[in-house]
Amino acid sequence: MNSPYKSRRAFIKKTIIGSTVLMSYPWLEALANESAISMSAANKVRVGIIGTGSRGQGLLYNLLAIETSHNIEIAAICDNYEPNYQKAIELTHGKAKAFYDYRELLDIKDIDAIVIATPLHQHAHIAIDAMNADKQVFCEKSMARTLADTKRMANTHYETGKILQIGHQRLFDKKYLDAIDYVRSGKIGNVTQIRAYWHRNNDWRRPVPEGKPELERKINWRLYKEYSCGLMTELASHQIQVANWVKDAQAVSVIGVGGINYWKDGREVYDNVALIYSYADGTQFIYDSMTSNRFYGLEEQILGDKGTFELEQNKMYSENPPQPAGILQLVNNIEKNIFEKIPIGGATWIPETALEYKGEYITGDFDVNETGISLEVFVDSVRRGKPTPGLFEQGYHASVWTLLGQQAMETQQKIYLPEELKI
């Protein structure tokens, strides 16, 4: 199980060593200079996981995969929903201490690090309590349900000096790393627009056990405003982080609209959103998400005057693609001669080319478990005892602008970054 992780680490090291702009991702620099991991008991990193639902279990699987190679121990698990609690015990073969109350887990003195994968509204108080209990923290995105809680988490991170890494895994994806490198080196020219979307066709509901309606809000917390901002905090936060990363800046304002136009089932969060984030240089980041059509799926598009990236597809397209060769050129010429003689609407239409340009791959090293790598970086940071430069700020700015986007939709106003949220 360890060899795939070694090869993935090699991909990242290759990216770093060959990069012309290491400052684009300083959070990976440590991997390029990493020495062998000591397997001594004194060097073991002991981890507790709080929240063992679907995402928590995914993180747990990834940690178990590197438990031996990275000298870590899953020492404790915590969840207050019985099925998740029992599943975590099963996955750790009963070796981890199990708790229903996260505060009991934090009382264990020799636990070094905490992974938080609870519902969004619980992130802030758990993360703050963990840092104040001398624990290093990996917290799933978004950071918190409110702007005030997000800033409180940031303040605690800076005041305690504890790690607070937010789960934006695209920061560790080879195609994103290479694409950002290309952007910085001018490969697609001046970035003039960014677009992103995340489209699904499902109600996002999870089944509630028969006869237990009181569990509705606990299980389907993503659908209620008290606990979540729905599409924004659960999906858009990833892509807002990418846009900020591409621009190497935060937005300066956001406008947007959202509504519930399809799933009339008592949910409180929008089932469709559309927003425009503006940057200081006039670049716009255009974002939309919906849950009633999945045809276009998921994508981040970076548009420059010399080319375009489609990051999820691992593709880049030049504004001046290669000319067709051989018979394709001949066909193109024939079609051009035909079309030149056919008037359409009083004018002559001449196609620019008959060749469908399919673009090029950004990288050939795309089979990478970016979530696994993000956890490796976290464990490496824990072992060093200090935060990795730049990583928290990526998560913070993405979380803040996610919530400001929600605010723009709810108030129908253009929203700017309040002074008190600046770090």
C-alpha atoms as one frame of an Amber mdcrd trajectory, in Angstrom:
protein
   0.000   0.000   0.000   2.940   2.330   0.604   4.513   2.256  -2.874   1.784
   4.343  -4.590   2.335   7.042  -1.998   6.080   6.999  -2.640   5.458   7.489
  -6.353   3.008  10.302  -5.664   5.534  12.019  -3.462   8.035  11.652  -6.289
   5.599  13.485  -8.584   5.381  16.368  -6.134   9.146  16.495  -5.640   9.573
  16.548  -9.406   7.130  19.447  -9.607   8.969  21.407  -6.955  12.488  20.801
  -8.233  11.525  21.661 -11.811   9.425  24.670 -10.909  10.446  28.159 -11.954
   8.230  29.687  -9.285   8.454  27.709  -6.049   6.779  30.606  -4.256   3.511
  29.561  -5.923   3.324  26.608  -3.553   5.772  26.964  -0.640   3.694  24.499
   1.387   5.363  21.699  -0.612   8.955  22.843  -0.237   9.496  20.623   2.782
   8.802  17.525   0.682  11.648  18.398  -1.676  14.153  18.542   1.176  12.671
  15.857   3.361  15.018  13.457   5.123  14.127   9.877   6.016  11.362   9.572
   8.588  12.537   8.166  11.895  10.506   5.131  12.875  11.293   5.444  16.572
   8.523   5.532  19.159   9.611   9.035  20.142   9.028  10.247  16.586   5.542
   8.752  16.223   2.724  11.210  15.471  -0.439  10.277  17.367  -3.650  11.444
  15.663  -7.230  11.794  16.845 -10.136  12.047  14.375 -13.246  14.007  15.345
 -16.168  13.357  12.993 -16.188   9.957  11.305 -18.978  10.290   8.773 -18.376
   9.870   5.044 -15.633  12.494   4.782 -14.069  11.547   8.096 -13.926   7.923
   7.010 -12.258   8.970   3.758  -9.578  10.817   5.699  -9.230   7.863   8.045
  -8.631   5.490   5.098  -5.902   7.816   3.814  -4.227   8.046   7.212  -4.328
   4.268   7.649  -2.600   3.947   4.260   0.421   5.916   5.514   0.311   4.782
   9.129   3.426   2.613   8.781   5.410   4.591   6.219   4.939   7.871   8.107
   5.179   6.482  11.628   1.766   7.664  12.758  -0.872   6.121  14.982  -4.624
   6.622  14.846  -4.884   6.919  18.610  -8.480   8.079  19.066 -11.750   8.566
  17.219 -14.869  10.536  18.126 -18.399  10.806  16.779 -21.764  11.327  18.488
 -23.771   9.464  15.831 -23.750   5.758  16.668 -23.373   4.285  13.136 -20.364
   6.535  12.405 -18.914   5.818  15.848 -19.126   2.053  15.304 -17.742   2.250
  11.756 -14.660   4.118  12.964 -14.072   1.485  15.654 -14.327  -1.180  12.970
 -11.881   0.608  10.626  -9.301   0.984  13.404  -9.845  -2.640  14.540 -10.750
  -1.412  18.003  -7.195  -0.147  18.617  -8.138   3.545  18.817  -9.788   4.955
  21.920 -13.381   5.872  21.089 -15.361   8.846  22.383 -18.770  10.464  21.915
 -17.586  13.802  23.367 -14.654  15.486  21.594 -13.573  17.211  24.814 -12.650
  13.858  26.342 -10.479  13.133  23.317  -8.711  16.506  23.673  -7.909  15.660
  27.290  -5.505  12.928  26.136  -2.149  14.610  26.646  -0.020  12.575  24.246
  -2.216  13.091  21.172  -0.268  15.383  18.859  -2.770  16.200  16.129  -6.507
  16.388  15.501  -8.370  15.862  12.226 -11.809  17.547  12.178 -14.475  16.306
   9.738 -17.657  17.216  11.595 -20.576  19.207  10.151 -19.500  22.759   9.292
 -21.113  24.575  12.227 -19.025  22.524  14.674 -15.625  23.261  13.123 -14.829
  26.484  14.932 -15.302  25.573  18.589 -13.628  22.180  18.154 -10.632  23.623
  16.282 -10.223  26.465  18.781 -10.473  24.082  21.750  -7.951  21.736  20.077
  -5.378  24.471  19.450  -5.799  25.760  22.993  -5.258  22.166  24.179  -1.842
  22.183  22.481  -2.965  20.086  19.480  -2.097  20.642  15.825  -5.217  20.748
  13.619  -6.298  19.592  10.180  -9.838  20.896   9.555 -12.043  20.144   6.601
 -13.232  23.046   4.464 -14.930  25.409   4.790 -13.432  26.694   8.002 -16.629
  27.745   9.755 -20.310  28.582   9.289 -19.909  32.286  10.162 -17.374  34.984
   9.389 -16.934  35.718  13.087 -16.057  32.081  13.820 -13.698  31.981  10.822
 -11.802  34.981  12.187 -11.769  33.479  15.702 -10.112  30.362  14.286  -7.528
  32.525  12.503  -6.806  34.518  15.659  -6.303  31.332  17.681  -3.997  29.896
  15.014  -1.776  32.975  15.118  -1.915  33.411  18.900  -1.039  29.794  19.723
   1.310  29.158  16.788  -0.479  25.863  16.214  -0.982  24.371  12.755  -4.427
  24.939  11.260  -4.453  23.292   7.833  -7.720  23.488   5.861  -8.711  20.611
   3.578  -8.300  22.165   0.125  -6.770  19.204  -1.672  -6.322  20.882  -5.073
  -3.271  22.576  -3.576  -1.615  19.145  -3.765  -2.848  18.042  -7.199  -0.093
  17.725  -9.827  -2.126  19.155 -12.705  -3.056  22.211 -10.620   0.542  22.710
  -9.509   1.771  22.536 -13.103  -1.025  24.792 -14.342  -0.235  27.464 -11.745
   3.420  27.212 -12.755   2.393  27.771 -16.396   0.219  30.727 -15.435   3.095
  32.359 -13.558   5.497  31.778 -16.461   3.097  33.371 -18.978   2.207  30.252
 -20.972  -1.413  31.394 -21.460  -0.582  35.104 -21.389  -2.563  37.506 -19.243
  -5.365  35.815 -17.310  -8.424  37.845 -18.253 -11.216  35.696 -16.805 -11.781
  32.662 -14.598 -14.874  30.493 -14.768 -15.914  27.573 -12.613 -18.998  25.470
 -12.103 -20.128  22.435 -10.144 -23.327  20.846 -11.445 -25.122  17.826 -10.023
 -28.519  16.227 -10.429 -29.574  14.880  -7.053 -31.397  16.153  -4.003 -28.341
  15.866  -1.717 -30.520  14.148   0.879 -29.421  11.208   2.971 -31.893   8.646
   4.318 -33.123   9.094   7.867 -33.728   5.886   9.868 -37.378   4.916   9.909
 -39.198   6.132  12.980 -36.493   8.638  13.929 -37.513  11.976  12.377 -35.552
  13.775  15.098 -32.370  12.785  13.211 -33.349  14.700  10.052 -31.320  17.821
  10.790 -28.409  15.830  12.212 -28.097  13.682   9.090 -29.100  16.276   6.485
 -27.317  19.228   8.084 -26.100  20.440   4.659 -29.679  21.468   3.823 -30.226
  23.836   6.759 -28.917  27.395   7.176 -28.039  26.946  10.822 -25.415  24.366
   9.905 -24.330  25.043   6.324 -24.430  27.338   3.312 -25.060  24.367   1.058
 -23.506  24.686  -2.378 -21.220  27.511  -1.290 -19.494  25.980   1.733 -19.622
  22.364   0.551 -18.564  22.869  -3.092 -17.779  26.450  -4.143 -15.139  26.920
  -1.443 -12.820  24.582  -3.365 -13.101  26.604  -6.551 -12.872  29.983  -4.859
  -9.553  28.782  -3.434  -8.375  27.903  -6.954  -9.384  31.312  -8.339  -7.524
  33.129  -5.546  -4.511  30.891  -6.131  -4.474  31.611  -9.858  -4.677  35.345
  -9.240  -2.268  35.167  -6.288  -4.708  37.577  -4.648  -8.092  37.827  -3.004
 -11.142  39.199  -4.741 -12.163  42.739  -3.818 -15.931  42.339  -4.227 -18.674
  39.838  -5.012 -22.228  39.965  -6.309 -24.578  37.035  -6.724 -28.009  35.500
  -6.812 -29.318  32.200  -5.547 -32.611  30.451  -5.052 -34.564  27.267  -4.555
 -36.207  26.596  -7.891 -36.316  22.800  -8.018 -36.087  20.928  -4.717 -39.224
  22.124  -2.907 -38.706  19.765   0.009 -38.257  21.996   3.034 -34.553  22.692
   2.557 -33.304  26.136   3.539 -30.153  26.404   1.411 -30.136  27.341  -2.275
 -30.279  24.619  -4.922 -28.747  26.982  -7.517 -26.275  29.862  -7.232 -24.547
  32.268  -9.614 -21.858  34.754  -8.550 -19.234  37.117  -9.948 -16.086  37.812
  -7.934 -14.036  40.836  -9.044 -10.290  41.279  -8.556  -8.366  44.533  -8.274
  -7.031  44.352 -11.839 -10.526  43.987 -13.317 -10.440  40.191 -13.752 -13.754
  38.479 -13.064 -14.283  35.034 -11.561 -17.668  33.749 -12.731 -19.146  30.879
 -10.716 -22.329  28.842 -10.810 -23.582  25.652  -9.197 -26.831  23.717  -9.383
 -28.380  20.426  -8.295 -30.904  19.731 -11.066 -28.660  19.080 -14.113 -25.280
  17.343 -14.267 -24.505  17.606 -17.992 -21.582  20.027 -17.594 -20.356  18.487
 -14.352 -17.394  20.109 -12.658 -14.679  22.409 -14.011 -12.365  25.351 -13.430
 -11.462  27.297 -16.573  -8.560  29.748 -16.650  -8.762  32.048 -19.681  -5.755
  34.004 -20.926  -5.088  35.924 -24.125  -2.771  33.114 -25.288  -4.651  30.055
 -24.087  -7.055  28.315 -21.744  -6.781  25.721 -18.985  -9.535  23.293 -18.026
  -8.064  22.010 -14.807 -10.405  19.168 -13.892  -9.960  17.741 -17.407  -6.176
  18.217 -17.224  -6.277  20.058 -20.568  -4.805  23.238 -22.011  -5.737  24.897
 -25.283  -3.663  27.398 -27.242  -5.340  30.406 -28.852  -3.233  29.520 -31.923
  -3.586  25.745 -32.239  -1.439  23.696 -34.636  -2.562  23.866 -38.254  -4.143
  20.705 -39.714  -1.815  18.596 -41.785  -2.097  16.386 -44.847  -5.559  15.292
 -45.850  -7.202  17.302 -43.052  -5.746  20.473 -44.532  -7.018  19.447 -47.958
 -10.515  18.837 -46.590 -10.391  22.157 -44.804  -9.444  23.955 -48.032 -12.232
  22.285 -49.980 -14.809  23.165 -47.350 -13.532  26.716 -47.166 -13.882  27.122
 -50.954 -17.432  25.777 -50.795 -18.523  27.952 -47.884 -16.982  31.079 -49.412
 -19.561  30.832 -52.194 -22.623  30.263 -50.000 -24.312  33.474 -48.819 -25.916
  33.253 -45.370 -28.128  36.110 -44.284 -26.734  38.393 -46.975 -23.085  37.838
 -46.050 -20.462  35.214 -46.742 -19.584  32.874 -43.866 -16.086  31.420 -43.881
 -15.236  28.913 -41.171 -11.939  29.597 -39.458 -11.038  25.921 -39.498 -12.639
  22.530 -39.998 -10.282  20.911 -37.480 -11.561  20.150 -33.997  -8.729  21.115
 -31.657  -8.650  18.770 -28.685  -5.924  20.556 -26.760  -2.979  19.110 -24.851
  -2.534  17.575 -21.424  -1.255  19.826 -18.662   0.633  16.931 -17.101   1.049
  13.212 -17.630   1.358  12.706 -13.859  -2.313  12.980 -13.046  -2.929   9.734
 -11.136  -2.327  11.382  -7.779  -4.172  11.047  -4.473  -4.138  14.713  -3.542
  -6.034  14.090  -0.287  -3.397  11.589   0.763  -0.615  14.031  -0.060  -2.325
  16.833   1.884  -2.388  14.577   4.949   1.274  13.670   4.420   2.131  17.374
   4.399   0.094  17.826   7.582   1.885  14.994   9.357   5.254  16.366   8.201
   4.261  19.778   9.606   3.210  18.205  12.909   6.549  16.447  13.177   8.359
  19.753  12.569   6.074  21.422  15.110   5.260  24.476  13.016   2.788  25.548
  10.307   3.740  25.227   6.648   4.136  28.715   5.099   1.159  30.027   3.127
  -1.106  27.039   3.607  -3.453  28.394   6.270  -3.905  31.672   4.378  -5.152
  29.783   1.315  -7.859  28.141   3.395  -8.757  31.299   5.276  -9.233  33.517
   2.232 -11.268  30.840   0.445 -13.518  30.405   3.480 -14.034  34.138   3.962
 -14.972  34.756   0.319 -17.265  31.730   0.349 -19.268  33.293   3.171 -19.122
  36.779   1.619 -20.578  35.253  -1.555 -23.419  33.796   0.484 -23.955  37.205
   2.061 -24.074  38.862  -1.373 -26.838  36.493  -2.486 -28.878  36.888   0.686
 -28.672  40.706   0.746 -28.745  41.267  -3.045 -25.849  43.707  -2.600 -22.264
  44.001  -3.790 -20.122  42.872  -0.854 -16.579  43.984  -0.045 -14.078  42.537
   2.445 -14.628  44.082   5.878 -11.489  45.516   7.477 -11.844  43.313  10.547
 -11.499  40.138   8.448  -8.135  41.046   6.978  -5.124  39.064   8.191
